[in-house]
Each structure stands twice: as structure tokens, then as C-alpha cells.
Amino acid sequence: MTPERMAQIHAAAFVHDRGWSRNEFAALAAQPHTDVIFRPDGFALTRTLAGESELLTLAVSPDHQRHGIAHSLLAEWISAASQHADVAFLEVAADNFGALTLYQKSGFTRSGLRKAYYARAGGPAADAVLMTKALTRG
């Protein structure tokens, strides 16, 4: 998946946030230990290093949400991360109820909160919920 396509999907999926640019996706994807898991209408960007794996972002085109794409991307990330990490972690906006439900159903538990972390255009900032999941490496 190209950085341009990732930027398009991200901007469409996160209309209340600043979408990440093509250059940001290109730079992140080129970093060591970073992987892109993709489907035609969605992707997950992850980083696994020093026994930890982080979900940097996961986005699915709005027209294709609620069809299992995010679930399959998340499952593929966890499967791959389990080979090299003891823990997976992510952060999600407290008002992103669909993502919170997905992560909770996938075994993630709340581990912290960052108050007013996500700036919102024309509204108050949203809190970031930190979530973790223990993995069995190897």
C-alpha cells in the first residue's frame, strides 16, 4: 500500500483529527522495526522493538467499516507481534467507541489515560485511553 493511499484512508477515517500526511506515512513505514499490514481498504501501522509492539495507527475507509477489516488487521498484528514481543500496546481516543469495543473484545485492557490528548477541530480535545495486551513470545 502506498503512502498516498494510507494518507487518503487515514484522512477519511479520522475526520475529527488531523490526518497524517503522505510524507509522514512514508517516513514511518521506512523506519526499522515498523510494519504495514494492509487490505485494499484499510491498514495497520505497527512497530515492534525490545519486546514490545505498538499499534501506531489503524484505519479503514468509512465505506468498508464494520465488515471485519479492522478485526483482521488487528489479529494479524497480534499474531506477528507474538513472535517477537511480550506485550502489545496502543492508544485510542476515548470517544472512538467502535475501536474501544474492538480492542476490548481482542483482549486489550485499559492501562492509562492521557487527558485532552487528541485535539479536535471546533471542539474540546479528547482523552487518549492507553491499552495493553500480554503476549506469549515465540
N, C-alpha and C positions, 0 to 999 in steps of 0.2 A: 504494500500500500504506500502510495506516495505521500510526502509531507503535505502537499496541496490538498489531497483528499482527506487526510487526517484533520487539517485545519477546517475544511468545509463541514465535516461531520461534527467536530467539536463545537463550532460556532452555532450550528443548528440545534445541537443537543443541550447546550448551556446558554440559553437566550438571556438569562438574568446575570450572567457572568461575562467577563471579557474573554472572548475566545482566544485560544493560543494561536499564534501565527505559524505560517509555513516554515519560517526560519527557526522558530522555537522547536517545532517538531523535528526538523532536520537535525538541529544541534543535539537534542536529547537522544534521538534514535542513533546517532553516531557515537555516543559515549560508550565506553566499555561497560560491560555487565548490564546493559539495557537491551530489552527485547520488545518487539512489537508483535502482538498476536492479533490477527485480523480476520475479518469476514468481509464480504462485499459492502456491507452497510454498517460496520462497527469495528472497533478496535480497542485493545488494551495496551497501554504502555507501562512496562514494569522495569524495575531494577533489582537485581539480586546480587548481594555482596556481603561478605563477612557473616554468613549465617542468617541473614535477614533478607526478606524480599518485600519490596514496596510496590503497591499499585499506584503509579503516578497519575494516571487518568484512565477512565474507561468511558467510551462514548458510543452511542448507537443513534443512527439517523432517526428522527422522530417518527417518520412513516413506517419504520421497522421495529419500533419499541414494542414490548410486550409479546414478542414472538420467540423468546428464549435465546436470543443472540447474546445478551449480556451474561446470562447464566452460563452459556457455553464458553464464552471468553474467560469468565472468572474461573470456571472449572479447569480449563486448560492452563491458566496461570498457576493455580494451586498445584496441579499435577507436576508441572515443570519445576516450580519453586521447591517442591518437596524433595527434589533430588539434591538440592544444594543449600537449603535453609531450614532453620529450626522454628522460625516464626514468619508469618506474613502480616503486613500491616497496611493501613490505608487511612485516609481521612475523607469525610463526606459531609456536605452541607446538611445541617440539622433539619432543613426544610425540604430535603430531597427524599421524600418518604418511600418512593419506589426503590431507590438504591439502598436505603437503610434496611428495608424489608429483604431485599435480595441478599445483602451481606449477612444479616442475622440468620436467614434460612441456610446460608452456606457455612455457618459455624463461627462467624466473627462475633466478638463481644466488645462492648464499649470499654475503652481503656483510658479515655480522657476527653477533654473538651477545650477548644480554643475559642474564647468569646470573640464575637464580632470579627471573625477571620475572613469571611468572603464578602468583599464589597459588592453592593447591589446598586445598579443604576436606578436612581429615583426612589430608593427605599433604604431601610436600615440594613446594616451588614448582618449576614447570617453566621451563626456559630458553626465551627467545624467539629464534628464528632470523630474522635480517634478510635479506631477499631483494630483488634489483633486477632490472630488465629494461630494456635500452636500447630506446628507441622512435625512430621516424623521424617527426618532427613534420611535419604537413601532408600 
